[in-house]
Amino acid sequence: MNPLVKYILLLAMGLEISNSQAQLIQTGQWRSHLSYKDAKICEASNRYVYAASQQGFFRVLNASNEIEKLGKSEGFHGAGVCALFYFKDKDILLIGYTDGNIDLLKNDQTIVNIPGFYAKLLQGNKSILHAYFSGNNALVSTYFGLLVIDLTNNEINDSYSSIGPNGTSIPVLSSLIVGDSVYIGTDKGIRFAKWSRLVNLNDYTQWNWLFEGKPCTFLSPFGKKIVFESDSFVYSIEKGISTLLLPEKRGVARIWNNEFGTHVVRGGDIYTYHNATVVKESINLVVSATQFKDKLFWFCTGIGPGLIKKAPGGEIAFMPDGPADPSIFKMTQTAPNILASGGGVSSTFGNTFNNAGFYIYLPGGWKNNLSSSFNTNMYDFTYVHFQKSRGWYLAATHSNGILVMRALNNGKGESENFEIINRFDDVNSPLKRLPPLNLIRVSGMAEDSKGNLWIANYGSTNPLICYTKSGQWKSFDLPSNEVKNLVIDNLDRKWMILQSGGIQVFDEGKLMDNMSDDRSVIIGTKNGLLSNDILSIQSDKLGYVWIGSNQGLNVYTGSSLLFTNPKIDRFIVEQDGLVGYLMGEESINDICVDGGNRKWMATNNGLFLVEPYGQSVILHFNKENSPLLSDRINCLGQVSSTGEIFAGTDRGITSYRSDANDAKENFEKIKVYPNPVSPSYEGLITIEGLTSNAEVKITDATGKLIYQTKANGGKATWNGLRHDGTKPNSGVLIVFAVNSDGSETAMGKFIYMHKN
């Protein structure tokens, strides 16, 4: 029977089709969350206009104004797009990256990678600077010389580097072919040589000066002449004679040529030269511009908002959804939505005076709250926290206290916006200001099992503060006041990293107002820490405390008397036949515990997933084997209800939907997605609504067992195959689940289709 007919029949049977996961990615998939506001370069193809910001890359379909995000998750091969050049004759867009990688996008749909230059071991800036197309070649300019790409074989055929005077290496800023000569703009002027297969262009004696003395770039044809920029002046040159085209000294953003003329972008103006006429269009600020075939200009300002179209009725801005600012410091790990801070602190825990504010990721996309929108002189947003007992989202600063927010529901069980309901500072709380800048430095927040909110106030005489569930404030003195990164374990003990080195642990005892039963201890290398330079700390669901330093990973397992004789351990594991310490000497920048009690580790060498008891590394993602934008992971976030892990890198945020989420105390209605499973689907099938460690069985309608597994937290996954690697028949499949002690069961069903 035709699968479509089966699908219609099953609908008629009343089987529920799940569309509830429409806004979520499937288990095992990635997506990026980048800032597109500060778009800095743009280029038009025959159908689209492309733009790139410091982090993001996107395009707009001119016919419909539809915006599409582009990046590693969509099959591109780099992060940090720094060059966009279009070859109309072959319908090819060349995309250059800061790491030297090059992609060719053919016909706006086929991506071809040219990794030759990226793979070279070179010290210095490998950014792609410029591209010029001629015949079957793309001439690509770099600081290491000129590359020639064969556009048919999709490979670098030649490279020319030591072509300066006396064979010295010379950076090539742009290039051009006019007639039978090739011209290159360099840091010392314009050089040229005969463009012929019979000429060895690696022989520096073949090259001569056309214009000498100052850096020259943006070489472009100008009738029979060449137009270029040098020292913020625009010149034209013919037969060695140069003429000032635009005599005023103003910064030039781009010069390019198309069928409508030669265009010069500088300051807030675009000059178009065509048939001995010049037309000037004034725009406030332009750092890049391009022109579509309808003659309308598109431009970027470098400060927002995204890509702008200069339409007859006014300017239209295009900007994909994402955080407003590229910076990221911390993210929540236990909240229904991601709250991320865009500020940060210096290496000495001082101020950076960052006005990025904070960002909130909701089902409908990112909501951006810049410091300028509060009118409260709040900047350097740092630590973020979700207080489950009150439903509060808290965004702390290194300047003027804490903003308290709550989510506004859209009536569908989803948050659609946030509202600020309070602000904690030195007026309404024990938070203290510190000289010489008279600022409040909030350095951590956590919630204990009783619903009390604990706050670290760095440098204060009472550096640990509690806002009780009943609404009372309590303050505590500690041996050290240089506390940050507050974490509370399963016995309600407060663990804090010390800026001066090591860890401080505090327990207020049974009575919060009775100081006589307070206990504290400072833990250092003498107690087993690998290093006193502690970067991260996290408590898991069993009460283990995981400690990341600049020299590796420690774990406190509760095997010693914490306040009298603390002992910190390391785990020895066997990985790939080798025995060593878990995580070796990796710098552990952040730690996140998922619904299956596994540990996600943010390092300078990618993202690691560690088994619940630390016995092995389950996964290791890096920029080479995943859509991660960088190997340097600074912080981690998590939407624990879905299992989506957010990795904040030095190039932006990327998220991965893991196969674990928070377990339910009791079975809820089992959800299976995708549902139906189409014949073309090859990803993981996800089962949610489970209790911890539930046994899960999948059978056909006759009860024959197809697959059996165990839940990771509240989620189980299936790859669509029987245990023997074959696919079951199309039809309705049944999911049976039993909790860990066998006292509770649940059942679900879904449609499974494949090509028989």
FIDREN-619335 format. One record per residue (C-alpha): residue in three letters; residue number from 0; x, y, z. Coordinates in steps of 0.1 Angstrom, whole numbers, plus 5000, padded with zeros to 4 digits. Example, Ala and Ser with C-alpha at 12.3 -4.5 7.8 and 13.67 -1.06 7.14 Angstrom:
2
   drennu   lumba      X      Y      Z
      ala       0   5123   4955   5078
      ser       1   5137   4989   5071
% end
This chain:
756
   drennu   lumba      X      Y      Z
      met       0   5000   5000   5000
      asn       1   5011   5035   4993
      pro       2   5026   5051   5025
      leu       3   5005   5082   5020
      val       4   4973   5061   5019
      lys       5   4984   5043   5051
      tyr       6   4990   5077   5067
      ile       7   4955   5089   5058
      leu       8   4940   5057   5071
      leu       9   4958   5060   5104
      leu      10   4945   5096   5107
      ala      11   4911   5082   5102
      met      12   4917   5057   5130
      gly      13   4922   5087   5154
      leu      14   4959   5083   5160
      glu      15   4973   5116   5172
      ile      16   4999   5133   5150
      ser      17   5024   5153   5170
      asn      18   5033   5188   5158
      ser      19   5042   5201   5193
      gln      20   5079   5199   5185
      ala      21   5078   5222   5155
      gln      22   5099   5248   5172
      leu      23   5125   5223   5184
      ile      24   5153   5206   5166
      gln      25   5154   5168   5166
      thr      26   5175   5149   5190
      gly      27   5211   5148   5177
      gln      28   5208   5180   5156
      trp      29   5225   5214   5159
      arg      30   5216   5250   5154
      ser      31   5233   5283   5158
      his      32   5223   5314   5178
      leu      33   5244   5342   5165
      ser      34   5243   5380   5165
      tyr      35   5235   5394   5131
      lys      36   5231   5430   5141
      asp      37   5265   5443   5132
      ala      38   5265   5431   5096
      lys      39   5297   5444   5080
      ile      40   5299   5430   5044
      cys      41   5273   5422   5018
      glu      42   5270   5410   4982
      ala      43   5242   5404   4957
      ser      44   5238   5373   4936
      asn      45   5212   5368   4908
      arg      46   5185   5359   4934
      tyr      47   5197   5367   4969
      val      48   5216   5394   4988
      tyr      49   5241   5379   5012
      ala      50   5255   5395   5044
      ala      51   5278   5386   5072
      ser      52   5283   5401   5107
      gln      53   5311   5394   5131
      gln      54   5295   5361   5140
      gly      55   5266   5353   5116
      phe      56   5260   5348   5079
      phe      57   5226   5351   5062
      arg      58   5208   5359   5030
      val      59   5176   5376   5018
      leu      60   5156   5363   4989
      asn      61   5150   5395   4969
      ala      62   5117   5383   4954
      ser      63   5100   5377   4988
      asn      64   5122   5394   5014
      glu      65   5125   5359   5031
      ile      66   5155   5357   5055
      glu      67   5176   5325   5058
      lys      68   5204   5319   5083
      leu      69   5235   5302   5069
      gly      70   5264   5286   5087
      lys      71   5281   5253   5096
      ser      72   5247   5238   5105
      glu      73   5236   5244   5069
      gly      74   5268   5228   5054
      phe      75   5292   5257   5052
      his      76   5327   5251   5064
      gly      77   5338   5280   5085
      ala      78   5330   5306   5111
      gly      79   5338   5343   5108
      val      80   5329   5352   5072
      cys      81   5351   5381   5061
      ala      82   5348   5381   5023
      leu      83   5318   5378   4999
      phe      84   5323   5381   4961
      tyr      85   5300   5371   4933
      phe      86   5309   5359   4898
      lys      87   5278   5366   4877
      asp      88   5291   5347   4846
      lys      89   5292   5314   4865
      asp      90   5267   5322   4892
      ile      91   5292   5315   4920
      leu      92   5295   5333   4953
      leu      93   5329   5330   4969
      ile      94   5328   5330   5007
      gly      95   5361   5336   5026
      tyr      96   5367   5331   5063
      thr      97   5391   5345   5088
      asp      98   5408   5312   5092
      gly      99   5417   5310   5055
      asn     100   5389   5285   5045
      ile     101   5370   5291   5013
      asp     102   5335   5280   5002
      leu     103   5321   5283   4967
      leu     104   5283   5285   4966
      lys     105   5272   5276   4931
      asn     106   5237   5286   4918
      asp     107   5228   5297   4954
      gln     108   5225   5261   4965
      thr     109   5256   5238   4960
      ile     110   5284   5243   4985
      val     111   5320   5234   4974
      asn     112   5348   5237   4999
      ile     113   5383   5248   4989
      pro     114   5404   5239   5020
      gly     115   5439   5241   5006
      phe     116   5449   5275   5021
      tyr     117   5431   5268   5054
      ala     118   5451   5235   5058
      lys     119   5485   5253   5054
      leu     120   5504   5257   5086
      leu     121   5511   5295   5085
      gln     122   5517   5319   5114
      gly     123   5497   5351   5111
      asn     124   5464   5364   5098
      lys     125   5449   5340   5071
      ser     126   5418   5361   5064
      ile     127   5405   5361   5028
      leu     128   5407   5397   5017
      his     129   5394   5400   4982
      ala     130   5384   5379   4951
      tyr     131   5384   5388   4914
      phe     132   5370   5365   4887
      ser     133   5383   5360   4852
      gly     134   5373   5332   4829
      asn     135   5376   5300   4848
      asn     136   5397   5314   4876
      ala     137   5392   5332   4909
      leu     138   5421   5353   4921
      val     139   5420   5354   4959
      ser     140   5440   5380   4978
      thr     141   5455   5372   5012
      tyr     142   5482   5385   5035
      phe     143   5503   5356   5023
      gly     144   5500   5364   4987
      leu     145   5478   5356   4957
      leu     146   5458   5323   4953
      val     147   5444   5311   4919
      ile     148   5414   5288   4922
      asp     149   5402   5267   4892
      leu     150   5365   5270   4893
      thr     151   5359   5238   4873
      asn     152   5382   5215   4893
      asn     153   5374   5234   4925
      glu     154   5410   5235   4937
      ile     155   5439   5260   4942
      asn     156   5460   5257   4911
      asp     157   5487   5283   4919
      ser     158   5498   5306   4946
      tyr     159   5522   5335   4944
      ser     160   5538   5349   4975
      ser     161   5575   5360   4971
      ile     162   5567   5385   4944
      gly     163   5578   5417   4961
      pro     164   5610   5436   4954
      asn     165   5640   5412   4954
      gly     166   5617   5382   4960
      thr     167   5604   5393   4993
      ser     168   5570   5381   5006
      ile     169   5543   5407   5001
      pro     170   5507   5408   5012
      val     171   5481   5411   4984
      leu     172   5452   5433   4994
      ser     173   5432   5430   4961
      ser     174   5438   5419   4925
      leu     175   5425   5426   4890
      ile     176   5431   5414   4854
      val     177   5429   5440   4826
      gly     178   5439   5430   4791
      asp     179   5469   5407   4792
      ser     180   5481   5419   4826
      val     181   5474   5410   4863
      tyr     182   5475   5438   4889
      ile     183   5478   5434   4926
      gly     184   5473   5460   4953
      thr     185   5499   5456   4981
      asp     186   5510   5474   5013
      lys     187   5535   5493   4992
      gly     188   5516   5501   4960
      ile     189   5504   5483   4928
      arg     190   5525   5457   4911
      phe     191   5517   5441   4877
      ala     192   5529   5413   4855
      lys     193   5519   5396   4822
      trp     194   5490   5372   4827
      ser     195   5501   5342   4806
      arg     196   5507   5305   4811
      leu     197   5541   5311   4796
      val     198   5551   5335   4824
      asn     199   5563   5322   4857
      leu     200   5546   5346   4881
      asn     201   5566   5332   4910
      asp     202   5596   5348   4895
      tyr     203   5597   5382   4911
      thr     204   5615   5397   4882
      gln     205   5583   5394   4861
      trp     206   5566   5419   4884
      asn     207   5569   5457   4882
      trp     208   5555   5487   4900
      leu     209   5526   5506   4885
      phe     210   5520   5528   4916
      glu     211   5545   5529   4944
      gly     212   5547   5542   4979
      lys     213   5515   5535   4999
      pro     214   5491   5507   5004
      cys     215   5466   5502   4976
      thr     216   5434   5482   4977
      phe     217   5399   5478   4961
      leu     218   5414   5476   4926
      ser     219   5385   5477   4901
      pro     220   5381   5483   4863
      phe     221   5372   5518   4853
      gly     222   5367   5519   4816
      lys     223   5402   5514   4802
      lys     224   5416   5526   4835
      ile     225   5420   5511   4870
      val     226   5404   5527   4900
      phe     227   5417   5521   4935
      glu     228   5420   5534   4971
      ser     229   5452   5546   4987
      asp     230   5455   5564   5020
      ser     231   5417   5572   5020
      phe     232   5420   5589   4986
      val     233   5404   5574   4954
      tyr     234   5426   5573   4923
      ser     235   5422   5563   4887
      ile     236   5453   5552   4868
      glu     237   5461   5545   4831
      lys     238   5496   5538   4816
      gly     239   5512   5547   4849
      ile     240   5496   5581   4852
      ser     241   5474   5584   4882
      thr     242   5446   5610   4888
      leu     243   5427   5618   4919
      leu     244   5391   5608   4913
      leu     245   5378   5618   4947
      pro     246   5403   5642   4963
      glu     247   5388   5645   4998
      lys     248   5405   5622   5023
      arg     249   5377   5600   5036
      gly     250   5376   5563   5045
      val     251   5367   5540   5016
      ala     252   5346   5509   5024
      arg     253   5344   5493   4990
      ile     254   5350   5498   4953
      trp     255   5334   5474   4929
      asn     256   5322   5471   4893
      asn     257   5290   5457   4877
      glu     258   5269   5462   4846
      phe     259   5256   5495   4860
      gly     260   5290   5511   4865
      thr     261   5318   5515   4890
      his     262   5308   5521   4925
      val     263   5327   5538   4953
      val     264   5315   5536   4989
      arg     265   5330   5560   5014
      gly     266   5316   5576   5045
      gly     267   5279   5578   5040
      asp     268   5280   5581   5002
      ile     269   5278   5557   4973
      tyr     270   5293   5572   4940
      thr     271   5284   5555   4907
      tyr     272   5305   5562   4876
      his     273   5290   5553   4843
      asn     274   5295   5567   4808
      ala     275   5313   5598   4820
      thr     276   5286   5606   4846
      val     277   5286   5603   4883
      val     278   5256   5599   4906
      lys     279   5259   5602   4944
      glu     280   5235   5585   4969
      ser     281   5238   5596   5005
      ile     282   5233   5571   5033
      asn     283   5241   5579   5069
      leu     284   5268   5553   5075
      val     285   5281   5526   5052
      val     286   5308   5500   5058
      ser     287   5298   5478   5028
      ala     288   5273   5480   5000
      thr     289   5262   5460   4970
      gln     290   5236   5464   4942
      phe     291   5209   5440   4931
      lys     292   5200   5437   4894
      asp     293   5170   5460   4900
      lys     294   5196   5488   4906
      leu     295   5186   5491   4943
      phe     296   5215   5494   4967
      trp     297   5218   5472   4999
      phe     298   5242   5482   5026
      cys     299   5256   5475   5061
      thr     300   5266   5500   5088
      gly     301   5286   5477   5110
      ile     302   5265   5487   5140
      gly     303   5231   5476   5129
      pro     304   5204   5469   5122
      gly     305   5217   5440   5100
      leu     306   5214   5443   5062
      ile     307   5195   5474   5049
      lys     308   5178   5478   5015
      lys     309   5175   5513   5002
      ala     310   5141   5510   4987
      pro     311   5121   5538   4969
      gly     312   5098   5541   4999
      gly     313   5125   5542   5025
      glu     314   5151   5519   5041
      ile     315   5142   5484   5050
      ala     316   5163   5464   5075
      phe     317   5167   5426   5075
      met     318   5181   5409   5105
      pro     319   5177   5372   5115
      asp     320   5167   5363   5150
      gly     321   5196   5361   5175
      pro     322   5213   5377   5205
      ala     323   5218   5415   5199
      asp     324   5255   5414   5209
      pro     325   5283   5389   5200
      ser     326   5295   5387   5236
      ile     327   5284   5359   5260
      phe     328   5295   5353   5296
      lys     329   5271   5329   5314
      met     330   5238   5310   5307
      thr     331   5212   5294   5329
      gln     332   5213   5255   5330
      thr     333   5180   5246   5348
      ala     334   5155   5271   5335
      pro     335   5126   5265   5310
      asn     336   5142   5292   5288
      ile     337   5178   5303   5283
      leu     338   5188   5335   5301
      ala     339   5223   5346   5289
      ser     340   5245   5375   5300
      gly     341   5265   5395   5275
      gly     342   5288   5412   5299
      gly     343   5317   5398   5319
      val     344   5346   5406   5341
      ser     345   5383   5412   5336
      ser     346   5410   5386   5345
      thr     347   5414   5403   5378
      phe     348   5376   5403   5384
      gly     349   5373   5439   5376
      asn     350   5349   5458   5354
      thr     351   5348   5457   5316
      phe     352   5321   5483   5312
      asn     353   5302   5462   5288
      asn     354   5267   5474   5278
      ala     355   5256   5443   5260
      gly     356   5229   5435   5287
      phe     357   5213   5401   5286
      tyr     358   5194   5379   5262
      ile     359   5165   5355   5267
      tyr     360   5158   5326   5244
      leu     361   5120   5319   5242
      pro     362   5100   5295   5220
      gly     363   5094   5325   5196
      gly     364   5131   5334   5194
      trp     365   5155   5357   5212
      lys     366   5145   5388   5233
      asn     367   5173   5413   5237
      asn     368   5176   5436   5267
      leu     369   5205   5460   5263
      ser     370   5217   5479   5293
      ser     371   5205   5512   5277
      ser     372   5169   5500   5279
      phe     373   5168   5499   5318
      asn     374   5176   5535   5327
      thr     375   5192   5521   5358
      asn     376   5229   5525   5351
      met     377   5233   5487   5350
      tyr     378   5261   5473   5329
      asp     379   5285   5444   5330
      phe     380   5258   5418   5333
      thr     381   5275   5386   5346
      tyr     382   5258   5358   5365
      val     383   5223   5345   5357
      his     384   5200   5322   5376
      phe     385   5166   5307   5376
      gln     386   5149   5304   5410
      lys     387   5125   5275   5405
      ser     388   5105   5280   5437
      arg     389   5095   5316   5427
      gly     390   5097   5313   5390
      trp     391   5122   5341   5389
      tyr     392   5149   5348   5364
      leu     393   5177   5368   5379
      ala     394   5204   5388   5360
      ala     395   5232   5400   5381
      thr     396   5257   5428   5373
      his     397   5292   5438   5383
      ser     398   5279   5473   5387
      asn     399   5245   5480   5403
      gly     400   5228   5449   5417
      ile     401   5204   5423   5403
      leu     402   5174   5425   5380
      val     403   5145   5402   5389
      met     404   5122   5391   5361
      arg     405   5094   5367   5355
      ala     406   5081   5351   5323
      leu     407   5048   5362   5307
      asn     408   5028   5332   5294
      asn     409   5011   5331   5260
      gly     410   4983   5309   5272
      lys     411   4998   5278   5255
      gly     412   5022   5269   5283
      glu     413   5050   5289   5266
      ser     414   5068   5321   5276
      glu     415   5064   5349   5251
      asn     416   5081   5377   5270
      phe     417   5096   5388   5303
      glu     418   5088   5416   5327
      ile     419   5111   5432   5353
      ile     420   5094   5430   5387
      asn     421   5122   5441   5410
      arg     422   5158   5452   5414
      phe     423   5180   5442   5444
      asp     424   5207   5467   5453
      asp     425   5222   5484   5484
      val     426   5189   5502   5491
      asn     427   5166   5472   5495
      ser     428   5190   5444   5503
      pro     429   5223   5437   5522
      leu     430   5243   5440   5490
      lys     431   5272   5463   5495
      arg     432   5290   5488   5472
      leu     433   5328   5487   5470
      pro     434   5353   5515   5465
      pro     435   5368   5531   5445
      leu     436   5340   5530   5419
      asn     437   5312   5525   5445
      leu     438   5299   5494   5426
      ile     439   5280   5463   5437
      arg     440   5297   5431   5424
      val     441   5273   5402   5424
      ser     442   5294   5371   5417
      gly     443   5270   5342   5419
      met     444   5235   5330   5427
      ala     445   5220   5296   5436
      glu     446   5189   5281   5452
      asp     447   5189   5256   5481
      ser     448   5164   5227   5486
      lys     449   5142   5249   5509
      gly     450   5136   5275   5481
      asn     451   5160   5301   5496
      leu     452   5180   5323   5472
      trp     453   5217   5326   5480
      ile     454   5238   5355   5465
      ala     455   5276   5360   5465
      asn     456   5286   5396   5469
      tyr     457   5323   5398   5459
      gly     458   5345   5418   5482
      ser     459   5318   5426   5508
      thr     460   5323   5423   5545
      asn     461   5294   5398   5544
      pro     462   5301   5382   5510
      leu     463   5273   5356   5513
      ile     464   5237   5367   5514
      cys     465   5204   5347   5517
      tyr     466   5170   5359   5506
      thr     467   5148   5333   5524
      lys     468   5116   5318   5509
      ser     469   5097   5339   5534
      gly     470   5112   5371   5521
      gln     471   5138   5379   5548
      trp     472   5174   5389   5542
      lys     473   5203   5372   5560
      ser     474   5241   5379   5557
      phe     475   5271   5357   5565
      asp     476   5307   5364   5572
      leu     477   5333   5341   5556
      pro     478   5370   5335   5559
      ser     479   5375   5349   5524
      asn     480   5353   5375   5507
      glu     481   5367   5369   5472
      val     482   5339   5345   5463
      lys     483   5324   5337   5429
      asn     484   5305   5310   5410
      leu     485   5282   5299   5438
      val     486   5270   5263   5437
      ile     487   5248   5244   5463
      asp     488   5251   5206   5466
      asn     489   5225   5181   5476
      leu     490   5232   5187   5513
      asp     491   5227   5224   5509
      arg     492   5264   5232   5514
      lys     493   5276   5263   5495
      trp     494   5306   5259   5473
      met     495   5324   5290   5460
      ile     496   5354   5296   5438
      leu     497   5379   5320   5453
      gln     498   5395   5346   5431
      ser     499   5426   5343   5452
      gly     500   5428   5306   5445
      gly     501   5411   5274   5456
      ile     502   5375   5268   5469
      gln     503   5355   5278   5499
      val     504   5327   5258   5513
      phe     505   5301   5270   5538
      asp     506   5273   5254   5558
      glu     507   5250   5276   5580
      gly     508   5239   5247   5601
      lys     509   5203   5239   5612
      leu     510   5195   5274   5624
      met     511   5202   5302   5600
      asp     512   5204   5328   5628
      asn     513   5227   5308   5650
      met     514   5263   5315   5640
      ser     515   5276   5289   5665
      asp     516   5269   5260   5642
      asp     517   5282   5276   5610
      arg     518   5310   5257   5593
      ser     519   5334   5267   5566
      val     520   5366   5254   5550
      ile     521   5390   5265   5523
      ile     522   5402   5237   5499
      gly     523   5434   5239   5480
      thr     524   5461   5218   5463
      lys     525   5470   5203   5497
      asn     526   5436   5187   5497
      gly     527   5440   5172   5462
      leu     528   5431   5200   5439
      leu     529   5451   5199   5407
      ser     530   5455   5236   5407
      asn     531   5443   5266   5427
      asp     532   5432   5283   5395
      ile     533   5396   5270   5395
      leu     534   5375   5278   5365
      ser     535   5342   5260   5371
      ile     536   5323   5240   5397
      gln     537   5290   5221   5396
      ser     538   5271   5197   5418
      asp     539   5253   5167   5402
      lys     540   5221   5148   5411
      leu     541   5240   5124   5434
      gly     542   5258   5151   5453
      tyr     543   5292   5147   5437
      val     544   5308   5181   5432
      trp     545   5328   5184   5399
      ile     546   5356   5209   5399
      gly     547   5372   5222   5367
      ser     548   5406   5239   5368
      asn     549   5432   5251   5343
      gln     550   5449   5217   5347
      gly     551   5421   5192   5346
      leu     552   5391   5178   5365
      asn     553   5387   5170   5402
      val     554   5356   5154   5419
      tyr     555   5345   5155   5455
      thr     556   5325   5123   5461
      gly     557   5316   5128   5497
      ser     558   5342   5102   5508
      ser     559   5358   5124   5535
      leu     560   5348   5147   5563
      leu     561   5344   5179   5543
      phe     562   5349   5205   5570
      thr     563   5376   5186   5590
      asn     564   5396   5166   5564
      pro     565   5385   5174   5529
      lys     566   5399   5151   5502
      ile     567   5394   5158   5465
      asp     568   5397   5130   5440
      arg     569   5405   5124   5403
      phe     570   5390   5096   5383
      ile     571   5412   5072   5364
      val     572   5397   5059   5332
      glu     573   5405   5037   5302
      gln     574   5398   5054   5269
      asp     575   5407   5040   5235
      gly     576   5429   5014   5251
      leu     577   5449   5040   5271
      val     578   5447   5045   5309
      gly     579   5448   5080   5322
      tyr     580   5430   5107   5342
      leu     581   5395   5117   5332
      met     582   5397   5149   5310
      gly     583   5436   5148   5313
      glu     584   5450   5183   5316
      glu     585   5421   5201   5298
      ser     586   5411   5235   5310
      ile     587   5375   5230   5322
      asn     588   5358   5264   5316
      asp     589   5322   5253   5326
      ile     590   5303   5222   5336
      cys     591   5266   5214   5330
      val     592   5247   5184   5344
      asp     593   5220   5170   5321
      gly     594   5188   5150   5328
      gly     595   5207   5117   5327
      asn     596   5232   5131   5353
      arg     597   5259   5132   5326
      lys     598   5284   5160   5326
      trp     599   5290   5183   5297
      met     600   5324   5199   5299
      ala     601   5333   5232   5282
      thr     602   5370   5233   5273
      asn     603   5395   5251   5250
      asn     604   5395   5219   5229
      gly     605   5358   5215   5223
      leu     606   5327   5201   5241
      phe     607   5330   5168   5260
      leu     608   5302   5146   5274
      val     609   5312   5125   5304
      glu     610   5294   5094   5317
      pro     611   5273   5099   5350
      tyr     612   5299   5083   5373
      gly     613   5329   5097   5354
      gln     614   5340   5063   5340
      ser     615   5344   5075   5304
      val     616   5340   5102   5278
      ile     617   5309   5095   5258
      leu     618   5312   5123   5232
      his     619   5338   5149   5221
      phe     620   5326   5176   5197
      asn     621   5349   5201   5181
      lys     622   5348   5225   5152
      glu     623   5361   5198   5128
      asn     624   5335   5171   5135
      ser     625   5305   5192   5144
      pro     626   5288   5226   5137
      leu     627   5306   5241   5167
      leu     628   5319   5275   5157
      ser     629   5351   5273   5177
      asp     630   5369   5248   5200
      arg     631   5371   5274   5227
      ile     632   5339   5268   5248
      asn     633   5335   5295   5275
      cys     634   5302   5287   5290
      leu     635   5273   5262   5288
      gly     636   5235   5266   5291
      gln     637   5207   5241   5290
      val     638   5169   5239   5286
      ser     639   5166   5210   5309
      ser     640   5130   5201   5298
      thr     641   5141   5195   5262
      gly     642   5178   5185   5267
      glu     643   5191   5212   5244
      ile     644   5226   5221   5254
      phe     645   5239   5256   5245
      ala     646   5276   5261   5240
      gly     647   5288   5297   5243
      thr     648   5321   5300   5223
      asp     649   5343   5329   5214
      arg     650   5325   5330   5181
      gly     651   5289   5327   5192
      ile     652   5264   5302   5206
      thr     653   5257   5268   5191
      ser     654   5231   5244   5205
      tyr     655   5228   5206   5203
      arg     656   5197   5186   5213
      ser     657   5210   5158   5235
      asp     658   5194   5124   5241
      ala     659   5187   5133   5278
      asn     660   5163   5157   5296
      asp     661   5148   5160   5330
      ala     662   5130   5129   5342
      lys     663   5094   5130   5354
      glu     664   5085   5119   5389
      asn     665   5056   5100   5374
      phe     666   5048   5090   5339
      glu     667   5031   5117   5318
      lys     668   5016   5112   5284
      ile     669   5043   5097   5263
      lys     670   5053   5119   5234
      val     671   5071   5105   5203
      tyr     672   5086   5126   5176
      pro     673   5088   5130   5148
      asn     674   5053   5115   5144
      pro     675   5048   5103   5118
      val     676   5083   5090   5110
      ser     677   5085   5096   5072
      pro     678   5104   5072   5048
      ser     679   5130   5099   5042
      tyr     680   5138   5105   5079
      glu     681   5172   5092   5091
      gly     682   5176   5108   5125
      leu     683   5168   5096   5160
      ile     684   5133   5090   5170
      thr     685   5127   5105   5205
      ile     686   5104   5093   5233
      glu     687   5097   5117   5261
      gly     688   5076   5119   5293
      leu     689   5095   5091   5310
      thr     690   5107   5086   5346
      ser     691   5143   5082   5354
      asn     692   5159   5049   5342
      ala     693   5126   5037   5328
      glu     694   5127   5005   5307
      val     695   5113   5012   5272
      lys     696   5101   4986   5247
      ile     697   5089   4993   5211
      thr     698   5067   4966   5195
      asp     699   5046   4963   5164
      ala     700   5008   4961   5166
      thr     701   5009   4923   5172
      gly     702   5032   4928   5203
      lys     703   5064   4915   5186
      leu     704   5094   4932   5202
      ile     705   5113   4955   5178
      tyr     706   5136   4974   5201
      gln     707   5144   4978   5238
      thr     708   5163   5005   5257
      lys     709   5165   5025   5289
      ala     710   5157   5062   5295
      asn     711   5183   5089   5298
      gly     712   5167   5111   5324
      gly     713   5132   5115   5309
      lys     714   5140   5107   5273
      ala     715   5148   5076   5253
      thr     716   5159   5074   5216
      trp     717   5157   5049   5188
      asn     718   5176   5049   5155
      gly     719   5147   5033   5136
      leu     720   5163   4999   5133
      arg     721   5158   4966   5150
      his     722   5187   4952   5171
      asp     723   5198   4932   5140
      gly     724   5201   4964   5120
      thr     725   5170   4959   5098
      lys     726   5140   4982   5095
      pro     727   5106   4970   5108
      asn     728   5075   4971   5086
      ser     729   5055   5003   5082
      gly     730   5026   5008   5105
      val     731   5016   5018   5140
      leu     732   5043   5010   5166
      ile     733   5036   5008   5203
      val     734   5058   5022   5231
      phe     735   5057   5005   5265
      ala     736   5075   5020   5295
      val     737   5080   5007   5330
      asn     738   5096   5027   5358
      ser     739   5127   5015   5376
      asp     740   5109   4996   5404
      gly     741   5081   4982   5382
      ser     742   5054   5000   5400
      glu     743   5042   5023   5372
      thr     744   5037   5018   5334
      ala     745   5028   5039   5305
      met     746   5021   5034   5268
      gly     747   5022   5055   5236
      lys     748   5021   5049   5199
      phe     749   5033   5064   5167
      ile     750   5034   5060   5129
      tyr     751   5065   5045   5114
      met     752   5069   5045   5076
      his     753   5097   5034   5053
      lys     754   5101   5024   5017
      asn     755   5093   4987   5015
% end
